[in-house]
């Protein structure tokens, strides 16, 4: 029997901060024109996310892939982040550097996302 603590994680994150603080902007679709180097017809979605922003653990900082100035966002399981997303908090868009899924027995509990911005 697997233990699903994702609802507990979401409730804890909601109690620690503002539920609307983190948003994910995702572009999808569209057609790439290789001659012009542009994409047209994309749709942009802004997805609210429940999350907590913190510092990156100094043990994972290597100075190249993960930098000391990066931030870690702990997100609930509702929106699976992608590397092409922009994650916004504090009025600033951040690019996704790394995504770690915390998954126990096939059940996503939370997402740990390293961002730079």
Order of alpha helices (4+ residues) and beta strands (2+ residues): alpha-beta-beta-beta-beta-beta-beta-beta
